[in-house]
Amino acid sequence: MREREREREREREIRPLCASDWMWTKKKEKHLREPEVGHFRAQGVPMKRKLREFPVTEDALLPVGTTLDIRHFVPGKHVDVTGITKGKGFQGGMKRWGFKGMPASHGQSLSHPSIGSTGNRAGKRRRGRGRGRGPNTIGTYSS
């Protein structure tokens, strides 16, 4: 047990336990849990929907209420950004996968934007692996 405590002390000496909280997107107090409301009130900041904590060094701590913008980043520094795409609803194979579609003539009737055959010959009665590119919903997922 003593050895484990010494190891933790060494880690604290190497990197101080400092963290910076970042919040965005306003949210009503009635939609937050009590611990979250207490956290926001203790800091004296408005209620927010998203709250993330990032480990930082003591010299990199920013004052409470500071707005983070592009000036805080150094050119050439890697920043990992995650977002949610726009939902486009149910779309066909031409828009979703860039399929060509059917020809405009030679007997085609009302099937120009269809994706065509995606199955096998008469032997198997199912689509093979990797052939699942068809019409479906686009967007509204985290990337």
URZIZI-V152893 format. One record per residue. N is the residue number from 0. RES is the residue in three letters. SS is DSSP state (H for helix, E for strand, C for the rest). PSI is psi in whole degrees, 0 to 359 (NA if undefined). Layout:
n=N res=RES ss=SS psi=PSI
n=N res=RES ss=SS psi=PSI
//
This chain:
n=0 res=MET ss=C psi=319
n=1 res=ARG ss=H psi=320
n=2 res=GLU ss=H psi=320
n=3 res=ARG ss=H psi=319
n=4 res=GLU ss=H psi=320
n=5 res=ARG ss=H psi=321
n=6 res=GLU ss=H psi=318
n=7 res=ARG ss=H psi=320
n=8 res=GLU ss=H psi=319
n=9 res=ARG ss=H psi=320
n=10 res=GLU ss=H psi=321
n=11 res=ARG ss=H psi=324
n=12 res=GLU ss=H psi=322
n=13 res=ILE ss=H psi=309
n=14 res=ARG ss=C psi=116
n=15 res=PRO ss=C psi=149
n=16 res=LEU ss=C psi=80
n=17 res=CYS ss=E psi=144
n=18 res=ALA ss=E psi=151
n=19 res=SER ss=E psi=128
n=20 res=ASP ss=E psi=133
n=21 res=TRP ss=E psi=133
n=22 res=MET ss=E psi=148
n=23 res=TRP ss=E psi=167
n=24 res=THR ss=E psi=107
n=25 res=LYS ss=E psi=150
n=26 res=LYS ss=C psi=144
n=27 res=LYS ss=C psi=149
n=28 res=GLU ss=H psi=325
n=29 res=LYS ss=H psi=344
n=30 res=HIS ss=H psi=3
n=31 res=LEU ss=C psi=157
n=32 res=ARG ss=C psi=160
n=33 res=GLU ss=H psi=316
n=34 res=PRO ss=H psi=324
n=35 res=GLU ss=H psi=317
n=36 res=VAL ss=H psi=317
n=37 res=GLY ss=H psi=321
n=38 res=HIS ss=H psi=314
n=39 res=PHE ss=H psi=319
n=40 res=ARG ss=H psi=321
n=41 res=ALA ss=H psi=326
n=42 res=GLN ss=H psi=343
n=43 res=GLY ss=C psi=34
n=44 res=VAL ss=C psi=158
n=45 res=PRO ss=C psi=159
n=46 res=MET ss=C psi=137
n=47 res=LYS ss=E psi=157
n=48 res=ARG ss=E psi=316
n=49 res=LYS ss=E psi=135
n=50 res=LEU ss=E psi=120
n=51 res=ARG ss=E psi=146
n=52 res=GLU ss=E psi=132
n=53 res=PHE ss=E psi=132
n=54 res=PRO ss=E psi=132
n=55 res=VAL ss=E psi=166
n=56 res=THR ss=C psi=166
n=57 res=GLU ss=H psi=324
n=58 res=ASP ss=H psi=346
n=59 res=ALA ss=H psi=1
n=60 res=LEU ss=C psi=138
n=61 res=LEU ss=C psi=153
n=62 res=PRO ss=C psi=157
n=63 res=VAL ss=C psi=135
n=64 res=GLY ss=C psi=2
n=65 res=THR ss=C psi=135
n=66 res=THR ss=C psi=130
n=67 res=LEU ss=C psi=124
n=68 res=ASP ss=C psi=190
n=69 res=ILE ss=H psi=337
n=70 res=ARG ss=H psi=343
n=71 res=HIS ss=H psi=349
n=72 res=PHE ss=C psi=143
n=73 res=VAL ss=C psi=137
n=74 res=PRO ss=C psi=136
n=75 res=GLY ss=C psi=353
n=76 res=LYS ss=C psi=139
n=77 res=HIS ss=C psi=129
n=78 res=VAL ss=C psi=124
n=79 res=ASP ss=C psi=117
n=80 res=VAL ss=C psi=135
n=81 res=THR ss=C psi=138
n=82 res=GLY ss=C psi=175
n=83 res=ILE ss=E psi=132
n=84 res=THR ss=C psi=162
n=85 res=LYS ss=C psi=136
n=86 res=GLY ss=C psi=126
n=87 res=LYS ss=C psi=3
n=88 res=GLY ss=E psi=200
n=89 res=PHE ss=E psi=125
n=90 res=GLN ss=E psi=156
n=91 res=GLY ss=C psi=176
n=92 res=GLY ss=H psi=333
n=93 res=MET ss=H psi=314
n=94 res=LYS ss=H psi=320
n=95 res=ARG ss=H psi=317
n=96 res=TRP ss=H psi=355
n=97 res=GLY ss=C psi=26
n=98 res=PHE ss=C psi=153
n=99 res=LYS ss=C psi=322
n=100 res=GLY ss=C psi=183
n=101 res=MET ss=C psi=162
n=102 res=PRO ss=C psi=158
n=103 res=ALA ss=C psi=347
n=104 res=SER ss=C psi=201
n=105 res=HIS ss=C psi=50
n=106 res=GLY ss=C psi=3
n=107 res=GLN ss=C psi=129
n=108 res=SER ss=C psi=114
n=109 res=LEU ss=C psi=26
n=110 res=SER ss=C psi=22
n=111 res=HIS ss=C psi=317
n=112 res=PRO ss=C psi=9
n=113 res=SER ss=C psi=159
n=114 res=ILE ss=C psi=347
n=115 res=GLY ss=C psi=195
n=116 res=SER ss=C psi=137
n=117 res=THR ss=C psi=1
n=118 res=GLY ss=C psi=187
n=119 res=ASN ss=C psi=197
n=120 res=ARG ss=C psi=197
n=121 res=ALA ss=C psi=345
n=122 res=GLY ss=C psi=297
n=123 res=LYS ss=C psi=140
n=124 res=ARG ss=C psi=38
n=125 res=ARG ss=C psi=164
n=126 res=ARG ss=C psi=145
n=127 res=GLY ss=C psi=178
n=128 res=ARG ss=C psi=141
n=129 res=GLY ss=C psi=8
n=130 res=ARG ss=C psi=18
n=131 res=GLY ss=C psi=23
n=132 res=ARG ss=C psi=95
n=133 res=GLY ss=C psi=189
n=134 res=PRO ss=C psi=141
n=135 res=ASN ss=E psi=191
n=136 res=THR ss=E psi=151
n=137 res=ILE ss=E psi=139
n=138 res=GLY ss=C psi=187
n=139 res=THR ss=C psi=49
n=140 res=TYR ss=C psi=156
n=141 res=SER ss=E psi=137
n=142 res=SER ss=C psi=NA
//
